[in-house]
Amino acid sequence: MTLQALNWRSLPWVKATRPQWRYALRNGIAMCVALSFAYYLNLDEPYWAMTSAAVVSFPTVGGVISKSLGRIAGSLLGACAAILIAGHTLTDPWLFLFSMSAWIALCTWACAMYTNNVAYAFQLAGYTCAIIAFPLVNLVDATQLWDIAQARVCEVILGILCGALMMMILPSTSDGTALLTALKKMHARILEHASMLWQPENSDAIRTAHESVIGQILTMNLLRIQAFWSHYRFRRQNSLLNYLLHQQLRLTSVISSLRRMLMNWPSPPAQTGAVLEALFAELAKPQASAYTVARIIAPLAPQDPLDFRHHAFWSRLRYFCRVYLTSSRWLQRLENASAITEFAVPKAPALARRTDHAEALLNGLRAFCALIGVGAWAINTQWSSGPAALTLAAICCVLYSISPSPFSSLTLLLRTLLLLCVFSFVVKFGLMVQVSDLWQFLLFLLPLIVTMQLLKLQMPKFAGLWGQLIVFMGSFISVSDPAVFDFGSFLNDNLAKILGVGLAWLAFAVLKPGSDARKSRRHIHALRRHFVDQLSRHPQQSEHEFESLVYHYISQLSNSQDALARRWLLRWGVVLLNCSHVVWQLRDWQSRSDPLVQVRDLCISLLRDVMSERGVQQRPLTSALKELQRIYEALGHHHQPAARELAAIIWRLHCSLSQLEQAPEAGTLEEKAI
């Protein structure tokens, strides 16, 4: 620890900014108010209201609203499931255990099948049912089931209402402002990305940057959803926001396509680099116009009508400039729009998302087996705190089944629980035994929560730890009326919670989530299958839908530590996407019944012979590349301008398809190792 760290200016209360103070005070007061209302309403476990207020403590209004709706829906569904399951099976412990495990497994499976608020609602339905039903195994009077379920739901809703009240009193930054800022930053970063990719070198930094850009664009879709819930202005402009995200994905694809052409162009013009640098500088200006851009790129205009490579590059570069300037104009119109402005936006489908069914089934099976194992141990040992272990195991199985790194998350949770055991012992038996009224305890609790919230914001590296400490603190302190100070019960319950998380960790170790290598192979197979559909006469997915689907699959492994799996998934995705764009351009090419149309159809049929769901057939690939080369060289010297235009498109297809020469043969050990 340095002397600077001991300086009073480094204290969290001193160096906190105004937005940080607003966030910490809002959430701290909401948790204390929720606890106070639940305490004075005589709810039997008022600390769940405080926990609920902590869970929905998002920094933006849209995040609070969307998560609150999902939390309310999930809590009501979970409470109904607990009443039905416990009401019919509570007299038979094994039937009760199997029924509860099946329900939580179903919710775990559904979390992976859906996204955003729907997945969050199923998470709540799973562990709310566990929180309500598992403690009922020690219940003698079954008529109390309704009272307990009603109390849990009331505590959850009370915490949400207190969080919403404090959000109105101390509002945060607008979701729309955050979304617009993110869109403009990404719009500027696309130029930086193009400047990097259009360089001749080939390094891991380029691949990492490409993955990062894709991930950030897809992450902005979550900001769009939050903005949708925050203000009706953004609900009216939701189609425009979705269109802009599609345009940014399209720009990323065009950048990759232009890179392929530059890498395969034998002799590009000498002034290409200088012209591109001037183009980037002009496009970065807010008032960039199509006329100025046209004057800058004019030196790159092809002079030789037979140089089809130059024509292909020129056509794609103009398309990039046109799409970028169109997006710039839409961003300016969106920023200057009033609350009632409506736009006639080109139609664009929602960003695609596909579920990994194999992993979803594994998640459900893991949750079922883990709860059966923990429940069988609790039933056979007659452990009074077995319900606490079951509850924590259920929460872990539901929450971390869709986590990209479940083991690190579970290890972090174990650290959190160990720290809370020591902390709650000191607070409960050192402080709470000395106070006789709730307001006295709140004088200690509010500064503590505010400080923890500030530390969470100021220490990003440990934000997960501080967040879990805040959320689980209430269940460990267990503020109740009347207060209970039974050391044996306290120690037993805390030990059960730690063992519940540890047994969930063991379940994840035995029934391991799919490794990144296997997940990469499944995603690559899915991309091949969808690409084969793109080659059909009537594909099921449009060009935009296939594009967003490819980028969704790539983003699934963006945080993976397996560099080989990430590299091959990105390579396959980019190659298939570039080929798909060329196929759609070939379809849109002149529809005439002449030999050129037959040549176009031949090029598409060559792709069908090369690609299958199993992988690349190297021999057909080699012959297809030779045939494509023969076609575009022959058409490049044709006297018809349409033939030379087709030669430029086919050369683009050859540039994209040539990347597959590095892919292993379908069915080989190398291909299976990807």
Buried (B, 14 or more C-beta within 10 A) or exposed (E): EEEEEEEEEEEBEEEBEEEBBBBBBBBBBBBBBBBBBBBEBEBBBBBBBBBBBBBBBBBBBBBBBBBBBBBBBBBBBBBBBBBBBBBEBBEEBEEBBBBBBBBBBBBBBBBBBBBBBBBBBBBBBBBBBBBBBBBBBEBEEEEEBEEBBBBBBBBBBBBBBBBBBBBEEBEBBBBBEBBBEBBBEBBEBBBEBBBBBBEEEEEEEBBBBBBBBBBBBBEBBBBBBBBBBBBEBBEBBBBBBBBBBBBBBBBBBBBBBBBBBBBBBEEBBEEBEEBBEBBBEBBEEEEBEEEEBEEBBEEBEBEEEEBBBBBBBBBBBBBBBEBBBBBBEBBEEBEEBEEEEEBEBEEBEEBBBEEBEEBBBBBBBBBBBBBBBBBEBBBEEEBBBBBBBBBBBBBBBBBBBBBBBBBEBBEBBBEBBEBBBEBBBEBBEEBBEEBEEBEEBBEEBBEBBBBBBBBBBBEEEEEBBBBBBBBBBBBBBBBBBEBEEEEEEBEBBBBBBBBBBBBBBBBBEEBEBBEBBBBBBBBBBBBBEBBBEBBEEEBEBEBBBBBBBBBBBBBBBBEBEBEEBBBBBBBBBBBBBBBBBBBBBBBEBEEEEEEBBEBBEEBBEBBEEBBBBEBBBBEBBEBBBEBBBEBBEEBBEBEEEBBBBBBBBBBBBBBBBBBBEEBBBBEEEEBEEB
